[in-house]
């Protein structure tokens, strides 16, 4: 509804010093033309919204203007009470603070809404950890947090995948949790990079402040960085025919294979599909594990190599039985 959107714009401008038309349109999932019409409506209603042009321009409220529109709907309160990852809260050292803040929020909720929202944690629980946890050692995580909040430079010793270490000075901009792995996002040599926190074997706070880039947005950077990483991953695509009996197993093991396309089952109970693996070796070993339930259509080279592996298995067990 437009009335809800106008209130959202007002609160966004109140909570942010300045926002562009594009930022507002993206946040509210509408067109930029709609935002311009909404601004006209707010202005006509007596709300002091100002438009500033130029590189650092945008929409803002007249200085010191504040609204008392702070009422929350029941569904909005529910979103605030959803349990985040307790593992991440513990990593950040704020799990106790979160629990206390939750109790204060519950205490402030109007009585008619309390029954609807007080049992949220027993209805929805979010767990971002993996089934088989691997030990995570983040020796300098507290120092990373301190540097991010205080905007101070860091000298870190970083271990690469090949176990080689290097020393560098970075300007920490933020922390991102991907699954149960933390990354430090920092500027170094005029470039913004991602560093896995568990590979920072040592970190020392430098008593020197830095200026954050005015146009830096952590969520936008991470999304763009993630897409670049995904597009750079190796891909090995295979055309196959599969027995209907193994479809559920194929879908369940998505960690090893990605289903790009799957046709409807034919009369004979087989399905044509396009699968994607990281490497040809993974494709060989995975497909061979399904025996005669998957038939490779292309590439022909893979079909020959899987056939050779199968013959090798037969020979191996034949020799053991002699």
Backbone torsions as a table, in degrees:
resi	resn	phi	psi	omega
1	UNK	NA	146.9	-176.2
2	UNK	-65.6	-37.6	-179.6
3	UNK	-59.4	-42.5	177.8
4	UNK	-62.6	-39.1	-178.1
5	UNK	-68.3	-38.9	178.0
6	UNK	-63.1	-39.6	176.6
7	UNK	-65.0	-39.9	179.2
8	UNK	-62.9	-41.7	178.2
9	UNK	-61.7	-44.4	-179.6
10	UNK	-60.1	-44.9	-180.0
11	UNK	-69.5	-36.7	177.4
12	UNK	-62.7	-44.1	179.3
13	UNK	-68.4	-32.1	178.8
14	UNK	-70.9	-35.0	-177.1
15	UNK	-89.2	-10.6	178.7
16	UNK	-125.8	141.0	-177.5
17	UNK	-60.6	-38.8	-176.0
18	UNK	-160.9	141.8	176.6
19	UNK	-138.9	140.8	178.8
20	UNK	-82.7	166.3	177.3
21	UNK	-59.8	-41.3	-179.5
22	UNK	-63.1	-42.9	179.9
23	UNK	-63.6	-41.7	179.0
24	UNK	-66.3	-42.3	179.4
25	UNK	-62.6	-40.7	179.3
26	UNK	-67.1	-42.1	-177.8
27	UNK	-65.7	-38.7	-174.7
28	UNK	-98.9	-1.1	176.7
29	UNK	58.4	48.3	175.5
30	UNK	-133.5	177.8	178.7
31	UNK	-82.0	161.4	177.8
32	UNK	-66.2	-31.3	177.0
33	UNK	-63.6	-38.6	177.7
34	UNK	-63.0	-40.3	178.9
35	UNK	-61.8	-41.9	179.2
36	UNK	-62.5	-40.7	178.0
37	UNK	-65.6	-38.7	178.6
38	UNK	-65.2	-37.4	178.5
39	UNK	-64.9	-38.1	176.4
40	UNK	-62.9	-40.0	179.6
41	UNK	-65.8	-41.6	178.7
42	UNK	-64.0	-43.6	179.8
43	UNK	-63.3	-42.2	179.0
44	UNK	-64.0	-26.7	179.9
45	UNK	-85.0	1.3	177.2
46	UNK	92.8	7.2	177.9
47	UNK	-80.8	125.0	-175.6
48	UNK	-77.9	76.5	176.1
49	UNK	-94.5	133.4	-177.5
50	UNK	-118.0	141.3	177.2
51	UNK	-106.8	125.9	178.6
52	UNK	-115.9	130.9	-178.1
53	UNK	-92.0	171.1	177.5
54	UNK	104.9	177.8	-176.2
55	UNK	-57.3	-40.1	-177.6
56	UNK	-107.5	28.2	-178.4
57	UNK	-83.3	-172.3	-179.4
58	UNK	148.8	-168.7	177.9
59	UNK	-95.5	142.3	175.2
60	UNK	-151.4	162.9	175.3
61	UNK	-90.2	151.3	175.6
62	UNK	-54.1	137.0	-175.8
63	UNK	-52.4	136.5	179.0
64	UNK	75.0	-0.5	177.4
65	UNK	-75.7	131.7	177.4
66	UNK	-139.6	146.6	177.7
67	UNK	-109.9	153.5	177.3
68	UNK	-98.0	17.8	178.5
69	UNK	-75.7	79.3	-176.5
70	UNK	-114.9	5.3	-179.5
71	UNK	-65.5	135.5	179.4
72	UNK	-109.6	140.1	175.1
73	UNK	-80.2	163.0	-178.4
74	UNK	-59.0	-44.9	-178.8
75	UNK	-66.2	-33.6	178.0
76	UNK	-67.3	-40.0	178.4
77	UNK	-64.7	-37.9	179.1
78	UNK	-59.5	-41.0	-179.3
79	UNK	-63.8	-34.0	-180.0
80	UNK	-72.6	-24.9	-177.5
81	UNK	-94.9	-3.5	176.3
82	UNK	-60.4	137.2	-177.7
83	UNK	-73.7	123.1	172.5
84	UNK	-76.8	-174.3	178.1
85	UNK	-71.1	116.0	178.0
86	UNK	-63.4	-30.3	178.2
87	UNK	-63.5	-43.4	179.3
88	UNK	-68.2	-39.7	177.5
89	UNK	-61.4	-40.3	179.0
90	UNK	-66.3	-41.1	177.7
91	UNK	-57.4	-40.6	-178.2
92	UNK	-81.6	-9.2	179.2
93	UNK	73.5	28.3	-176.5
94	UNK	-126.0	19.3	-178.6
95	UNK	-63.8	-40.2	178.4
96	UNK	-66.8	-41.3	178.9
97	UNK	-61.8	-38.9	179.9
98	UNK	-64.2	-43.0	-179.6
99	UNK	-63.3	-41.1	180.0
100	UNK	-67.8	-40.5	178.7
101	UNK	-64.4	-36.5	179.2
102	UNK	-64.3	-42.1	178.9
103	UNK	-64.8	-38.1	178.4
104	UNK	-66.7	-38.9	178.4
105	UNK	-65.7	-42.1	177.8
106	UNK	-61.5	-38.9	-178.9
107	UNK	-68.3	-25.8	-176.9
108	UNK	-89.4	-8.3	-177.4
109	UNK	-72.2	134.5	177.5
110	UNK	-56.7	144.3	-175.8
111	UNK	-52.5	-42.0	-178.5
112	UNK	-62.3	-22.2	-177.2
113	UNK	-97.7	-13.5	-172.8
114	UNK	-59.6	-42.9	-177.7
115	UNK	-63.9	-29.5	-177.7
116	UNK	-76.5	-26.6	-170.3
117	UNK	-117.7	-14.2	-170.8
118	UNK	-69.9	-18.6	-175.5
119	UNK	-105.3	24.4	-175.7
120	UNK	-59.0	-43.9	-174.8
121	UNK	-65.1	-21.1	177.3
122	UNK	-88.8	-3.4	-179.6
123	UNK	-106.0	-38.4	-178.1
124	UNK	-135.5	128.1	176.8
125	UNK	-131.0	132.6	-177.5
126	UNK	-108.3	121.2	179.7
127	UNK	-123.6	113.5	-177.5
128	UNK	-96.8	2.4	-178.7
129	UNK	-78.6	164.1	178.1
130	UNK	-90.7	164.4	-179.5
131	UNK	-65.5	-41.4	179.8
132	UNK	-112.9	96.6	-177.0
133	UNK	-71.3	137.4	172.4
134	UNK	-104.6	144.0	-178.7
135	UNK	-57.6	132.3	178.5
136	UNK	-115.0	121.1	179.4
137	UNK	-114.1	110.3	178.3
138	UNK	-116.8	87.1	-170.4
139	UNK	-62.8	-32.7	-171.0
140	UNK	-117.6	25.0	-172.2
141	UNK	-64.1	-37.3	178.7
142	UNK	-63.8	-38.5	179.2
143	UNK	-67.8	-37.6	177.4
144	UNK	-60.6	-45.0	179.3
145	UNK	-62.0	-45.0	-179.0
146	UNK	-59.8	-43.0	-179.1
147	UNK	-65.3	-37.8	179.1
148	UNK	-64.1	-47.0	-176.9
149	UNK	-70.2	-38.4	-175.2
150	UNK	-90.4	-4.0	180.0
151	UNK	55.1	50.3	177.4
152	UNK	-115.0	148.3	-179.3
153	UNK	-69.1	156.0	-179.8
154	UNK	-126.8	141.7	167.3
155	UNK	-105.6	119.7	-175.2
156	UNK	-121.9	152.4	169.7
157	UNK	-108.7	116.0	-171.7
158	UNK	-113.5	131.5	-179.7
159	UNK	-98.1	123.1	179.4
160	UNK	-82.2	175.8	-178.3
161	UNK	-61.8	-28.1	-179.6
162	UNK	-87.4	11.5	177.9
163	UNK	75.2	0.5	175.6
164	UNK	-77.6	141.2	-179.1
165	UNK	-111.8	153.4	177.5
166	UNK	-143.9	149.6	178.4
167	UNK	-99.7	138.9	178.4
168	UNK	-154.1	155.7	175.4
169	UNK	-105.2	128.5	-176.1
170	UNK	-128.6	159.4	175.0
171	UNK	-110.2	101.2	-173.7
172	UNK	-70.6	125.0	-177.7
173	UNK	-104.9	-26.2	-179.0
174	UNK	178.1	172.8	177.8
175	UNK	-123.1	138.9	-179.9
176	UNK	-128.1	132.4	174.7
177	UNK	-102.1	119.3	174.9
178	UNK	-113.4	109.1	-171.8
179	UNK	63.6	-124.6	177.2
180	UNK	-108.1	21.1	179.8
181	UNK	-112.5	131.1	178.5
182	UNK	-97.9	143.1	176.5
183	UNK	-126.4	138.7	171.5
184	UNK	-93.4	125.6	175.8
185	UNK	-100.7	120.3	-173.2
186	UNK	-146.8	153.6	176.3
187	UNK	-91.6	136.5	178.4
188	UNK	-151.5	128.8	-178.5
189	UNK	53.8	43.3	177.0
190	UNK	63.2	21.4	174.8
191	UNK	-128.8	146.0	176.8
192	UNK	-96.8	126.8	-174.6
193	UNK	-131.7	164.6	177.2
194	UNK	-109.9	132.5	179.2
195	UNK	-123.4	126.0	176.9
196	UNK	-67.8	124.9	-174.0
197	UNK	-60.4	-35.8	-178.3
198	UNK	-69.2	-15.4	178.5
199	UNK	-95.4	-1.3	174.5
200	UNK	-85.7	97.1	-172.9
201	UNK	-78.5	-17.7	177.9
202	UNK	-158.1	143.6	178.7
203	UNK	-144.9	136.9	-179.7
204	UNK	-131.2	127.9	-179.1
205	UNK	-73.2	129.9	176.0
206	UNK	-99.5	132.1	-176.9
207	UNK	-79.4	60.5	-179.7
208	UNK	-143.6	120.2	-178.7
209	UNK	-77.6	158.8	173.7
210	UNK	-135.8	163.5	-179.8
211	UNK	-101.5	124.1	177.3
212	UNK	-68.7	141.2	174.6
213	UNK	-58.6	129.7	-175.1
214	UNK	-64.7	-26.1	-177.2
215	UNK	-99.6	11.0	-177.2
216	UNK	-81.5	130.7	175.3
217	UNK	-126.2	117.7	-172.6
218	UNK	-61.0	-46.3	-177.8
219	UNK	-64.2	-41.9	179.2
220	UNK	-65.1	-43.0	178.9
221	UNK	-60.0	-45.7	-176.6
222	UNK	-64.9	-40.9	180.0
223	UNK	-62.3	-45.0	179.0
224	UNK	-65.8	-42.9	179.5
225	UNK	-63.1	-40.7	-179.7
226	UNK	-64.0	-42.6	179.9
227	UNK	-65.3	-38.9	177.1
228	UNK	-63.0	-41.2	-179.5
229	UNK	-65.2	-44.1	-179.3
230	UNK	-62.8	-41.5	-178.6
231	UNK	-69.6	-21.6	179.8
232	UNK	-87.9	-8.8	-178.7
233	UNK	-66.1	144.9	177.6
234	UNK	-64.7	145.1	-179.3
235	UNK	-133.3	137.7	175.0
236	UNK	-134.7	106.9	-174.2
237	UNK	-96.6	142.3	-175.0
238	UNK	-134.9	134.6	172.5
239	UNK	-96.8	127.5	-175.5
240	UNK	-136.4	169.1	166.0
241	UNK	-122.3	131.9	-173.6
242	UNK	-124.8	148.9	173.9
243	UNK	-73.5	140.5	-179.4
244	UNK	-58.6	-25.8	-175.4
245	UNK	-68.0	-17.4	-176.3
246	UNK	-108.9	4.7	-175.8
247	UNK	-58.8	-43.8	-179.8
248	UNK	-61.8	-38.6	178.7
249	UNK	-67.2	-37.6	178.5
250	UNK	-63.4	-46.0	-179.0
251	UNK	-67.0	-33.4	-177.4
252	UNK	-71.8	-33.0	-175.7
253	UNK	-94.0	44.9	-178.1
254	UNK	-62.2	-16.3	179.1
255	UNK	-66.4	-28.2	-175.5
256	UNK	-102.2	-24.8	-177.0
257	UNK	-141.8	143.0	176.2
258	UNK	-113.4	128.5	179.1
259	UNK	-87.3	112.4	-179.1
260	UNK	-82.0	-42.4	-177.9
261	UNK	-153.6	145.0	178.2
262	UNK	-143.3	125.2	179.3
263	UNK	-78.6	171.9	173.4
264	UNK	-73.8	151.6	-179.6
265	UNK	-60.7	140.4	175.5
266	UNK	-86.2	174.9	-177.6
267	UNK	-61.5	-29.0	-179.0
268	UNK	-84.0	3.7	176.9
269	UNK	84.7	9.9	178.8
270	UNK	-107.4	155.7	-176.0
271	UNK	-130.2	134.2	172.7
272	UNK	-85.5	138.3	-176.7
273	UNK	-150.6	157.7	173.2
274	UNK	-112.8	122.9	-178.7
275	UNK	-115.1	153.2	179.0
276	UNK	-130.5	130.6	178.0
277	UNK	-120.7	166.3	177.2
278	UNK	-73.1	-40.7	-177.3
279	UNK	-139.4	164.7	177.5
280	UNK	-66.1	-36.4	179.0
281	UNK	-62.2	-43.1	177.5
282	UNK	-61.4	-40.0	179.4
283	UNK	-62.6	-44.9	-179.7
284	UNK	-59.5	-51.9	-175.0
285	UNK	-67.0	-38.4	-178.6
286	UNK	-67.4	-49.6	-176.7
287	UNK	-66.3	-38.4	179.1
288	UNK	-61.6	-31.3	-178.9
289	UNK	-65.1	-16.6	179.3
290	UNK	-97.9	6.1	174.8
291	UNK	55.2	-125.3	-175.6
292	UNK	-91.9	18.5	-179.4
293	UNK	-95.0	-8.8	175.5
294	UNK	-130.1	132.1	176.2
295	UNK	-118.1	124.2	-179.0
296	UNK	-78.2	128.0	175.8
297	UNK	-93.5	-46.1	177.0
298	UNK	-157.4	153.3	2.2
299	UNK	-76.3	153.5	-178.4
300	UNK	-63.3	-35.3	-179.5
301	UNK	-59.8	-37.4	178.8
302	UNK	-68.8	-40.4	179.2
303	UNK	-59.8	-40.7	179.5
304	UNK	-68.0	-41.0	-177.3
305	UNK	-70.0	-36.9	177.7
306	UNK	-67.2	-39.2	177.1
307	UNK	-61.4	-41.3	178.3
308	UNK	-64.8	-39.8	177.7
309	UNK	-64.1	-41.9	179.8
310	UNK	-62.9	-41.3	177.4
311	UNK	-63.4	-37.2	178.7
312	UNK	-64.6	-38.7	178.3
313	UNK	-64.6	-42.9	179.2
314	UNK	-61.4	-45.0	-179.8
315	UNK	-62.9	-42.2	-178.8
316	UNK	-58.6	-48.6	-177.4
317	UNK	-74.8	-27.9	176.4
318	UNK	-65.9	-39.0	179.4
319	UNK	-68.2	-36.2	-178.6
320	UNK	-69.2	-23.8	-177.4
321	UNK	-87.1	-9.1	179.9
322	UNK	-75.9	NA	NA
